[in-house]
Amino acid sequence: MSDPPRDAFAALRLPYVAGFALGRMLATIGAQVVTVAVGWDLYERTGDPFALGLVGLATVAPAMVLMLPAGTVSDRFPRRSVAMAAHALLALAALGLALVARLDGPVAVVYALIVVGGVGRAFAQPSTTTLLAQMLTPAEYQNAYAWLVSSGKVAQVVGPAAGGALIAATGEAASSYAVAALANLLFVAALAAMPAIAPAPPAARPGLGDLFGGVAFIRRTPIFLGAITLDLFGVLFGGAVALLPVYAKDILMVGPAGLGVLRAAPAAGAVAMALIATRLPP
């Protein structure tokens, strides 16, 4: 007797899952819009490729510094609350960027706001990625996770293209930043509709060992260390995409809309290969 067909939409019928997936997709689109807008706006104002490289530093530095504390905070406090605060901070940073772009403020303020956004992302990552796992059974989460990954890839394709098209249509970056702020606020609203699940009580008072617990786990699990190291080199050498505004403006001369397409191309390729991989044998 054959097994009954699996319901691909089962997770979306569960409470909060559809709203969470949609809100997270909107927040991802907002993040991609900000990436395109910052690159184009800074290169328009400075004409310096080095200024684009500093964007990566301002983005990554908070994540590196706060990686361990952010994980600890997500374990010690309700993850919904941490995620709401993180995405509210991302919305605030995007609104600040919109104001700076509108008033033609100092470039230094742009970098400061990028750092603020990096702080928000540092706390958003560990809190949102594990939020549904607290609420669903393993089977339910497996289906929900597939939808989260799929919607995330769609957002990575749509976001840059939409951001570039919006800059091309309006002739400025402030509108793109405002759209990104709204996207994050909509995700905050979706998170507010979810229950705040209290974290499990710790067996002992939190100490310095809790802060480095993840590091100890990685050292004990070589497969995770290898995967993280591989990803590290991929991110390191993949950072060259920060220079795409130079290609879009000076070499290909395709403008902000073309920059959005260039930024969307890697994610579009990933989606295409994922579809091809589903048709190939192991």
MARDOVEX-284311 format. One record per atom (N, C-alpha, C, O): x, y, z; residue in one letter. Coordinates in steps of 0.1 Angstrom, whole numbers, padded with zeros to 4 digits, always signed. Layout:
REM residues N
XYZA...
REM end
This chain:
REM residues 282
+0009-0012+0000M+0000+0000+0000M+0009+0012+0000M+0018+0014+0008M+0007+0021-0009S+0015+0033-0011S+0012+0043+0000S+0000+0044+0005S+0022+0051+0004D+0019+0062+0014D+0011+0073+0007D+0012+0076-0004D+0003+0079+0016P-0005+0091+0011P+0004+0102+0006P+0015+0104+0012P+0000+0110-0004P+0008+0121-0008P+0010+0131+0003P+0001+0134+0010P+0022+0137+0003R+0025+0147+0013R+0019+0160+0009R+0018+0164-0003R+0014+0167+0019D+0008+0180+0017D+0019+0191+0018D+0024+0194+0028D+0022+0196+0006A+0033+0206+0005A+0030+0219+0012A+0038+0227+0016A+0017+0222+0014F+0012+0234+0020F+0008+0233+0035F+0002+0241+0041F+0012+0221+0041A+0007+0218+0054A+0012+0229+0064A+0004+0234+0073A+0025+0233+0063A+0030+0242+0073A+0023+0256+0072A+0022+0263+0082A+0019+0260+0060L+0013+0273+0058L-0001+0274+0064L-0006+0285+0066L-0007+0262+0067R-0020+0262+0074R-0019+0263+0089R-0029+0264+0096R-0007+0262+0094L-0004+0262+0108L-0005+0277+0113L-0001+0286+0106L-0010+0279+0125P-0010+0293+0130P+0004+0300+0130P+0014+0293+0134P+0004+0312+0126Y+0016+0320+0126Y+0027+0317+0115Y+0035+0326+0112Y+0027+0306+0109V+0037+0302+0100V+0037+0311+0087V+0047+0316+0083V+0025+0312+0081A+0024+0320+0069A+0027+0334+0071A+0034+0340+0063A+0022+0340+0082G+0026+0354+0086G+0040+0356+0088G+0046+0366+0084G+0047+0346+0095F+0061+0347+0098F+0069+0346+0085F+0078+0354+0082F+0065+0337+0076A+0072+0335+0063A+0071+0347+0054A+0081+0352+0048A+0059+0353+0054L+0057+0365+0045L+0065+0377+0051L+0071+0384+0044L+0064+0378+0064G+0071+0389+0071G+0086+0388+0069G+0093+0398+0066G+0091+0376+0071R+0106+0375+0069R+0110+0377+0054R+0120+0382+0052R+0101+0373+0045M+0104+0375+0031M+0105+0390+0028M+0114+0395+0021M+0095+0398+0034L+0095+0412+0032L+0108+0419+0038L+0113+0428+0032L+0112+0414+0050A+0123+0419+0056A+0136+0416+0048A+0145+0425+0047A+0136+0405+0042T+0148+0401+0033T+0148+0410+0021T+0159+0414+0017T+0136+0412+0015I+0135+0422+0004I+0140+0435+0008I+0148+0442+0000I+0136+0440+0020G+0141+0453+0025G+0156+0453+0026G+0162+0463+0023G+0162+0443+0031A+0177+0442+0033A+0184+0443+0019A+0194+0450+0018A+0178+0436+0009Q+0184+0436-0004Q+0183+0450-0010Q+0192+0455-0017Q+0171+0457-0008V+0169+0470-0013V+0179+0480-0007V+0185+0488-0014V+0182+0479+0006V+0192+0487+0012V+0205+0485+0007V+0213+0494+0004V+0209+0472+0004T+0222+0469-0001T+0224+0476-0015T+0235+0482-0017T+0214+0475-0024V+0215+0482-0037V+0216+0497-0035V+0224+0503-0042V+0207+0502-0027A+0207+0517-0025A+0219+0522-0019A+0224+0533-0024A+0225+0516-0009V+0237+0521-0003V+0249+0521-0013V+0256+0530-0014V+0250+0510-0021G+0261+0509-0030G+0260+0520-0041G+0269+0527-0044G+0248+0521-0047W+0246+0531-0057W+0248+0546-0052W+0255+0554-0058W+0241+0548-0040D+0242+0562-0034D+0256+0566-0031D+0260+0577-0034D+0263+0557-0024L+0277+0560-0020L+0286+0562-0032L+0294+0572-0032L+0285+0554-0042Y+0294+0556-0054Y+0290+0568-0062Y+0298+0575-0068Y+0277+0572-0062E+0273+0584-0069E+0279+0596-0061E+0283+0606-0068E+0280+0595-0048R+0284+0607-0040R+0299+0608-0040R+0305+0619-0039R+0306+0596-0039T+0321+0596-0037T+0329+0593-0050T+0340+0598-0051T+0323+0585-0058G+0331+0580-0070G+0343+0572-0066G+0352+0570-0074G+0343+0567-0054D+0355+0560-0049D+0352+0545-0046D+0343+0542-0037D+0358+0535-0053P+0355+0521-0050P+0359+0517-0036P+0352+0508-0030P+0369+0524-0030F+0372+0521-0016F+0361+0524-0006F+0359+0517+0004F+0353+0534-0010A+0341+0537-0001A+0331+0525-0001A+0325+0523+0009A+0330+0518-0012L+0322+0506-0013L+0327+0495-0004L+0320+0487+0002L+0341+0494-0004G+0347+0483+0004G+0345+0486+0019G+0343+0476+0027G+0344+0498+0023L+0342+0502+0037L+0328+0498+0041L+0325+0496+0053L+0318+0497+0032V+0305+0493+0035V+0305+0479+0041V+0298+0476+0051V+0313+0470+0034G+0314+0456+0039G+0320+0456+0053G+0315+0448+0062G+0330+0464+0056L+0336+0464+0069L+0326+0469+0080L+0324+0463+0090L+0318+0480+0076A+0308+0485+0086A+0297+0475+0088A+0291+0475+0099A+0294+0467+0078T+0284+0457+0080T+0288+0445+0088T+0280+0440+0097T+0300+0440+0085V+0305+0428+0091V+0310+0430+0106V+0309+0421+0114V+0316+0441+0108A+0322+0443+0121A+0313+0441+0133A+0316+0434+0142A+0300+0447+0133P+0291+0444+0144P+0288+0429+0145P+0286+0424+0156P+0286+0422+0134A+0283+0408+0135A+0294+0400+0141A+0291+0391+0149A+0307+0404+0138M+0318+0397+0144M+0319+0399+0159M+0321+0390+0167M+0317+0412+0163V+0318+0415+0177V+0307+0410+0185V+0309+0406+0197V+0295+0410+0179L+0283+0406+0187L+0278+0392+0185L+0267+0388+0189L+0286+0384+0177M+0281+0371+0173M+0278+0362+0186M+0267+0356+0187M+0287+0362+0195L+0285+0354+0207L+0275+0360+0217L+0266+0353+0221L+0275+0373+0220P+0265+0379+0229P+0251+0378+0223P+0241+0376+0230P+0250+0379+0210A+0236+0379+0203A+0230+0365+0205A+0218+0363+0208A+0238+0354+0204G+0233+0341+0206G+0229+0339+0220G+0219+0332+0223G+0237+0344+0229T+0234+0342+0244T+0221+0350+0247T+0212+0344+0254T+0219+0362+0242V+0207+0370+0244V+0195+0362+0239V+0184+0362+0245V+0196+0356+0227S+0185+0349+0221S+0181+0336+0229S+0170+0332+0229S+0191+0331+0236D+0188+0319+0245D+0182+0323+0258D+0175+0315+0264D+0185+0335+0263R+0181+0340+0276R+0168+0347+0277R+0162+0349+0287R+0164+0352+0265F+0151+0360+0264F+0142+0355+0253F+0147+0347+0245F+0129+0358+0254P+0120+0353+0243P+0125+0357+0230P+0128+0369+0227P+0127+0348+0221R+0133+0351+0208R+0124+0360+0199R+0129+0368+0191R+0111+0359+0201R+0102+0368+0194R+0105+0382+0198R+0105+0391+0190R+0107+0385+0211S+0110+0399+0216S+0123+0403+0210S+0125+0415+0206S+0133+0395+0210V+0146+0398+0205V+0145+0402+0190V+0151+0411+0186V+0138+0393+0183A+0136+0396+0168A+0129+0409+0166A+0133+0416+0157A+0119+0412+0174M+0111+0424+0172M+0120+0436+0174M+0120+0446+0166M+0128+0436+0185A+0137+0447+0188A+0148+0448+0176A+0151+0460+0172A+0153+0437+0171A+0163+0437+0161A+0158+0444+0148A+0165+0452+0142A+0146+0439+0144H+0141+0445+0131H+0135+0459+0133H+0135+0466+0123H+0131+0463+0145A+0128+0477+0147A+0140+0485+0146A+0140+0496+0141A+0152+0480+0151L+0164+0487+0149L+0168+0488+0134L+0173+0499+0130L+0166+0478+0127L+0169+0478+0112L+0160+0488+0105L+0164+0495+0096L+0147+0489+0109A+0138+0499+0104A+0143+0513+0107A+0142+0522+0098A+0148+0515+0119L+0153+0528+0123L+0165+0532+0115L+0166+0544+0111L+0174+0522+0113A+0186+0525+0105A+0182+0529+0091A+0188+0538+0085A+0172+0522+0085A+0168+0525+0071A+0162+0539+0071A+0164+0546+0061A+0154+0542+0081L+0148+0556+0081L+0159+0566+0082L+0158+0577+0076L+0169+0564+0090G+0180+0573+0091G+0187+0575+0078G+0191+0586+0074G+0189+0564+0070L+0195+0564+0057L+0187+0572+0047L+0192+0580+0039L+0174+0571+0049A+0165+0578+0040A+0166+0593+0043A+0166+0602+0033A+0167+0597+0055L+0168+0611+0059L+0182+0617+0054L+0182+0628+0049L+0192+0609+0056V+0206+0614+0051V+0206+0615+0036V+0211+0625+0031V+0200+0606+0029A+0199+0607+0015A+0191+0619+0010A+0195+0626+0001A+0180+0621+0017R+0171+0633+0013R+0178+0646+0016R+0177+0655+0008R+0186+0647+0027L+0192+0659+0031L+0206+0660+0026L+0213+0670+0028L+0211+0650+0019D+0225+0650+0014D+0235+0651+0026D+0244+0660+0025D+0232+0643+0036G+0240+0644+0048G+0254+0639+0046G+0257+0633+0036G+0263+0639+0057P+0277+0635+0056P+0277+0620+0053P+0269+0612+0058P+0288+0616+0046V+0290+0602+0043V+0293+0594+0056V+0289+0582+0057V+0299+0600+0065A+0303+0594+0078A+0290+0589+0085A+0290+0579+0091A+0279+0597+0084V+0267+0593+0090V+0261+0580+0083V+0255+0572+0090V+0263+0579+0070V+0259+0567+0063V+0265+0555+0069V+0259+0545+0071V+0278+0556+0071Y+0286+0544+0077Y+0281+0541+0091Y+0280+0530+0095Y+0278+0552+0099A+0274+0550+0112A+0260+0542+0112A+0258+0534+0121A+0251+0546+0103L+0238+0539+0102L+0240+0525+0097L+0232+0516+0101L+0250+0523+0088I+0252+0509+0084I+0256+0500+0096I+0253+0489+0097I+0265+0506+0105V+0269+0499+0117V+0257+0496+0126V+0255+0485+0131V+0248+0505+0127V+0235+0503+0135V+0227+0492+0129V+0222+0483+0136V+0226+0492+0115G+0219+0481+0109G+0226+0467+0111G+0220+0457+0112G+0240+0468+0111G+0247+0455+0114G+0244+0450+0128G+0244+0438+0130G+0243+0459+0138V+0239+0455+0151V+0225+0448+0151V+0224+0437+0157V+0216+0454+0144G+0203+0448+0143G+0203+0434+0136G+0197+0425+0141G+0211+0432+0126R+0212+0419+0119R+0219+0409+0128R+0216+0397+0128R+0229+0414+0136A+0236+0404+0145A+0226+0398+0155A+0227+0386+0158A+0216+0405+0159F+0206+0399+0169F+0194+0393+0161F+0188+0384+0167F+0191+0398+0149A+0180+0392+0142A+0183+0378+0137A+0174+0369+0138A+0196+0375+0133Q+0199+0362+0128Q+0196+0350+0137Q+0189+0341+0134Q+0202+0350+0150P+0199+0339+0159P+0185+0338+0164P+0181+0327+0168P+0178+0349+0165S+0165+0349+0171S+0154+0345+0161S+0145+0338+0164S+0155+0349+0148T+0145+0346+0138T+0147+0332+0133T+0137+0325+0130T+0159+0327+0131T+0161+0314+0124T+0156+0303+0133T+0154+0292+0127T+0156+0304+0146T+0152+0293+0155T+0138+0296+0161T+0134+0288+0170T+0131+0306+0157L+0118+0310+0164L+0108+0299+0161L+0101+0295+0171L+0106+0295+0149L+0095+0285+0146L+0099+0271+0152L+0090+0264+0155L+0111+0268+0153A+0115+0255+0159A+0110+0254+0173A+0108+0243+0178A+0108+0265+0180Q+0102+0264+0194Q+0087+0261+0194Q+0082+0257+0204Q+0081+0263+0183M+0066+0262+0182M+0061+0250+0175M+0049+0247+0177M+0069+0244+0167L+0064+0233+0158L+0071+0220+0161L+0082+0220+0167L+0064+0209+0157T+0070+0196+0158T+0081+0195+0147T+0081+0203+0138T+0090+0185+0149P+0101+0184+0138P+0095+0182+0124P+0101+0188+0115P+0085+0174+0123A+0079+0172+0110A+0073+0185+0104A+0074+0188+0092A+0066+0192+0113E+0060+0205+0108E+0071+0215+0105E+0070+0222+0095E+0082+0215+0113Y+0092+0225+0110Y+0100+0222+0097Y+0104+0231+0090Y+0101+0209+0094Q+0108+0205+0082Q+0100+0211+0070Q+0107+0217+0061Q+0087+0210+0070N+0079+0216+0059N+0080+0231+0059N+0081+0238+0049N+0079+0237+0071A+0080+0252+0072A+0093+0257+0068A+0094+0268+0062A+0104+0250+0071Y+0117+0254+0068Y+0119+0255+0053Y+0125+0264+0047Y+0113+0245+0046A+0114+0245+0031A+0107+0257+0026A+0113+0263+0016A+0096+0262+0031W+0090+0274+0027W+0098+0286+0030W+0099+0296+0022W+0104+0286+0042L+0113+0298+0045L+0125+0299+0036L+0128+0310+0032L+0131+0288+0032V+0142+0288+0023V+0138+0293+0009V+0144+0302+0003V+0126+0288+0005S+0121+0291-0009S+0118+0306-0009S+0121+0313-0019S+0111+0311+0001S+0107+0325+0001S+0119+0334+0002S+0119+0345-0003S+0129+0329+0010G+0141+0337+0011G+0148+0339-0002G+0153+0349-0005G+0149+0328-0010K+0155+0329-0023K+0148+0338-0032K+0154+0345-0040K+0134+0337-0032V+0126+0346-0040V+0129+0361-0036V+0130+0369-0045V+0130+0363-0023A+0133+0377-0018A+0147+0382-0023A+0149+0393-0026A+0157+0373-0024Q+0170+0376-0028Q+0171+0380-0043Q+0180+0386-0047Q+0161+0374-0050V+0160+0378-0065V+0152+0391-0066V+0156+0400-0074V+0141+0391-0060V+0131+0403-0062V+0137+0415-0055V+0136+0426-0061V+0143+0414-0044G+0148+0426-0036G+0157+0435-0044G+0154+0447-0045G+0169+0430-0049P+0178+0438-0056P+0172+0444-0068P+0174+0456-0071P+0164+0436-0076A+0158+0441-0088A+0148+0452-0085A+0148+0463-0092A+0140+0451-0075A+0131+0461-0071A+0138+0474-0066A+0134+0485-0069A+0148+0472-0058G+0156+0483-0053G+0162+0491-0064G+0161+0504-0065G+0168+0485-0074G+0174+0492-0085G+0164+0499-0094G+0166+0510-0098G+0152+0492-0096A+0142+0498-0104A+0136+0510-0097A+0132+0520-0104A+0135+0510-0084L+0129+0521-0077L+0138+0533-0077L+0134+0544-0079L+0151+0531-0076I+0161+0542-0077I+0160+0548-0091I+0161+0560-0093I+0160+0539-0102A+0159+0544-0115A+0146+0552-0118A+0146+0562-0125A+0135+0548-0111A+0122+0555-0114A+0122+0568-0106A+0116+0578-0111A+0128+0569-0094T+0127+0581-0086T+0139+0590-0088T+0138+0602-0085T+0150+0585-0092G+0162+0593-0093G+0169+0595-0081G+0178+0604-0080G+0165+0589-0070E+0172+0591-0057E+0170+0578-0048E+0162+0569-0052E+0178+0577-0037A+0178+0565-0029A+0169+0566-0017A+0166+0555-0011A+0164+0578-0014A+0157+0579-0001A+0144+0570-0001A+0140+0565+0009A+0137+0570-0013S+0125+0562-0014S+0128+0547-0011S+0120+0540-0005S+0139+0542-0016S+0143+0528-0014S+0145+0525+0000S+0140+0515+0005S+0152+0534+0007Y+0154+0532+0022Y+0141+0532+0029Y+0139+0525+0039Y+0131+0541+0025A+0118+0542+0032A+0111+0529+0030A+0104+0524+0039A+0111+0523+0018V+0104+0510+0015V+0110+0499+0024V+0103+0491+0029V+0124+0499+0025A+0130+0489+0034A+0126+0491+0048A+0124+0481+0055A+0125+0503+0053A+0120+0505+0067A+0106+0500+0069A+0103+0493+0079A+0097+0502+0059L+0084+0497+0060L+0083+0482+0060L+0076+0476+0067L+0092+0476+0052A+0092+0461+0051A+0096+0455+0065A+0090+0445+0069A+0106+0461+0072N+0110+0457+0085N+0099+0459+0095N+0097+0450+0104N+0092+0470+0094L+0081+0473+0104L+0070+0463+0102L+0063+0459+0112L+0067+0459+0089L+0057+0449+0087L+0061+0435+0093L+0052+0428+0098L+0074+0432+0093F+0078+0420+0099F+0077+0421+0114F+0073+0411+0121F+0080+0432+0120V+0078+0434+0134V+0063+0432+0138V+0060+0426+0148V+0054+0437+0129A+0040+0435+0132A+0036+0420+0131A+0028+0415+0140A+0042+0413+0122A+0039+0398+0121A+0045+0391+0133A+0038+0382+0138A+0056+0395+0138L+0062+0389+0150L+0053+0392+0162L+0052+0384+0171L+0048+0404+0163A+0040+0408+0174A+0027+0399+0176A+0022+0398+0187A+0023+0394+0165A+0011+0385+0165A+0014+0371+0170A+0005+0363+0172A+0027+0368+0171M+0031+0355+0176M+0032+0354+0191M+0035+0365+0197M+0031+0343+0197P+0032+0342+0212P+0047+0343+0215P+0056+0339+0208P+0049+0350+0227A+0063+0351+0232A+0066+0339+0241A+0060+0338+0252A+0074+0330+0236I+0077+0317+0244I+0089+0320+0253I+0100+0324+0248I+0087+0318+0266A+0098+0320+0275A+0109+0309+0273A+0106+0298+0270A+0121+0313+0274P+0132+0304+0272P+0132+0293+0284P+0127+0296+0295P+0138+0282+0281A+0139+0272+0291A+0148+0277+0303A+0158+0283+0300A+0144+0274+0315P+0152+0279+0326P+0166+0273+0326P+0167+0261+0325P+0176+0281+0328P+0190+0275+0328P+0192+0266+0340P+0187+0268+0351P+0201+0256+0338A+0204+0247+0349A+0212+0254+0360A+0212+0250+0372A+0219+0265+0356A+0227+0272+0365A+0227+0287+0361A+0222+0290+0350A+0233+0296+0370R+0234+0310+0366R+0243+0312+0354R+0253+0305+0353R+0239+0321+0345P+0247+0323+0333P+0261+0328+0336P+0262+0336+0345P+0270+0323+0329G+0284+0327+0331G+0291+0328+0318G+0285+0328+0307G+0304+0330+0319L+0313+0332+0307L+0312+0319+0299L+0314+0320+0286L+0311+0307+0305G+0310+0295+0297G+0299+0295+0287G+0300+0289+0277G+0287+0301+0291D+0276+0301+0282D+0279+0309+0270D+0274+0306+0259D+0286+0320+0271L+0289+0329+0260L+0297+0321+0249L+0296+0324+0238L+0306+0312+0254F+0315+0305+0244F+0310+0291+0242F+0318+0282+0237F+0297+0288+0247G+0292+0274+0245G+0292+0270+0231G+0295+0258+0227G+0288+0279+0221G+0287+0275+0207G+0301+0272+0201G+0302+0263+0193G+0311+0280+0206V+0325+0277+0201V+0329+0263+0205V+0335+0256+0198V+0326+0260+0218A+0330+0247+0223A+0323+0236+0215A+0329+0225+0212A+0310+0238+0212F+0303+0228+0204F+0309+0226+0190F+0311+0215+0186F+0313+0237+0184I+0319+0236+0170I+0332+0229+0171I+0336+0221+0162I+0340+0231+0181R+0353+0224+0183R+0351+0209+0185R+0360+0201+0181R+0340+0206+0191R+0337+0191+0194R+0331+0184+0182R+0330+0172+0181R+0327+0192+0172T+0320+0187+0160T+0327+0191+0147T+0324+0202+0142T+0336+0184+0143P+0345+0188+0131P+0337+0191+0119P+0341+0200+0111P+0325+0184+0117I+0318+0186+0104I+0313+0201+0104I+0312+0207+0093I+0308+0206+0115F+0304+0220+0116F+0315+0230+0114F+0314+0240+0107F+0327+0227+0119L+0338+0235+0118L+0342+0236+0103L+0345+0247+0098L+0342+0224+0096G+0345+0224+0082G+0335+0232+0073G+0339+0240+0064G+0322+0231+0077A+0312+0238+0069A+0313+0253+0071A+0312+0261+0062A+0315+0257+0084I+0316+0271+0087I+0329+0277+0080I+0328+0288+0075I+0340+0270+0080T+0352+0275+0074T+0350+0276+0059T+0355+0286+0053T+0344+0266+0053L+0341+0267+0038L+0332+0279+0035L+0335+0287+0026L+0322+0282+0043D+0313+0293+0042D+0321+0306+0044D+0318+0316+0037D+0330+0306+0053L+0338+0318+0056L+0346+0322+0043L+0346+0334+0040L+0352+0313+0036F+0360+0316+0024F+0351+0320+0013F+0354+0329+0005F+0339+0314+0012G+0329+0318+0002G+0325+0333+0004G+0324+0340-0006G+0322+0336+0016V+0318+0350+0019V+0330+0360+0017V+0328+0371+0012V+0342+0355+0021L+0354+0364+0019L+0356+0368+0005L+0358+0379+0001L+0357+0358-0004F+0360+0360-0018F+0347+0365-0026F+0348+0371-0036F+0335+0362-0020G+0323+0367-0027G+0320+0381-0024G+0311+0387-0030G+0328+0388-0015G+0327+0402-0012G+0330+0411-0023G+0327+0423-0023G+0335+0406-0034A+0338+0414-0046A+0325+0420-0052A+0326+0430-0060A+0314+0414-0049V+0301+0420-0055V+0299+0434-0049V+0290+0441-0055V+0305+0438-0039A+0304+0451-0034A+0308+0462-0044A+0304+0473-0043A+0316+0458-0054L+0321+0467-0064L+0312+0467-0076L+0315+0474-0086L+0301+0461-0076L+0291+0461-0087L+0287+0475-0091L+0284+0477-0103L+0285+0484-0082P+0281+0497-0086P+0291+0504-0096P+0287+0511-0105P+0304+0500-0094V+0314+0505-0104V+0312+0500-0118V+0312+0507-0128V+0309+0487-0118Y+0306+0480-0131Y+0293+0486-0138Y+0292+0488-0150Y+0283+0487-0129A+0270+0492-0134A+0271+0506-0140A+0264+0509-0150A+0278+0515-0133K+0279+0529-0137K+0289+0532-0148K+0286+0538-0158K+0302+0527-0145D+0313+0531-0153D+0317+0522-0165D+0322+0526-0175D+0314+0509-0163I+0318+0499-0173I+0307+0495-0182I+0307+0496-0194I+0296+0489-0176L+0285+0485-0183L+0275+0496-0187L+0267+0495-0196L+0275+0507-0178M+0267+0519-0180M+0252+0515-0181M+0245+0519-0191M+0248+0507-0171V+0234+0502-0171V+0225+0509-0161V+0213+0506-0159V+0231+0518-0153G+0224+0525-0143G+0220+0517-0131G+0223+0505-0130G+0212+0523-0122P+0207+0516-0110P+0198+0504-0113P+0199+0494-0105P+0190+0504-0123A+0182+0493-0127A+0191+0481-0130A+0188+0469-0127A+0202+0484-0138G+0211+0473-0142G+0218+0468-0129G+0221+0456-0128G+0222+0477-0120L+0228+0472-0108L+0219+0463-0100L+0224+0453-0095L+0206+0466-0100G+0197+0456-0093G+0197+0443-0099G+0196+0433-0093G+0197+0442-0113V+0197+0430-0120V+0210+0422-0117V+0210+0410-0115V+0222+0429-0117L+0234+0423-0114L+0234+0417-0100L+0240+0406-0098L+0229+0425-0090R+0228+0420-0076R+0219+0408-0075R+0221+0399-0067R+0208+0407-0083A+0199+0396-0082A+0204+0384-0089A+0199+0373-0087A+0214+0385-0099A+0218+0374-0107A+0223+0362-0099A+0219+0351-0102A+0232+0364-0088P+0236+0352-0081P+0225+0344-0075P+0225+0332-0075P+0215+0351-0069A+0204+0344-0063A+0196+0337-0073A+0191+0326-0071A+0194+0344-0085A+0186+0337-0096A+0193+0325-0100A+0187+0315-0103A+0206+0325-0101G+0214+0313-0105G+0213+0302-0095G+0212+0290-0098G+0213+0306-0082A+0211+0296-0071A+0197+0289-0072A+0196+0277-0070A+0187+0297-0075V+0173+0291-0076V+0173+0282-0088V+0167+0271-0087V+0179+0286-0099A+0179+0278-0111A+0186+0265-0109A+0181+0254-0113A+0197+0265-0102M+0205+0253-0100M+0198+0244-0090M+0199+0232-0090M+0191+0250-0080A+0183+0242-0070A+0172+0234-0078A+0170+0223-0075A+0166+0241-0087L+0155+0234-0095L+0161+0223-0103L+0155+0212-0105L+0173+0225-0109I+0179+0215-0117I+0184+0203-0109I+0183+0192-0113I+0189+0206-0097A+0194+0196-0088A+0182+0186-0083A+0185+0175-0081A+0170+0192-0083T+0159+0183-0079T+0156+0173-0090T+0149+0163-0087T+0161+0175-0102R+0158+0166-0113R+0169+0156-0115R+0168+0148-0124R+0180+0158-0108L+0192+0150-0110L+0193+0139-0100L+0189+0141-0088L+0199+0128-0103P+0202+0117-0093P+0212+0122-0083P+0220+0130-0086P+0213+0115-0071P+0222+0119-0061P+0237+0118-0066P+0246+0120-0059P
REM end
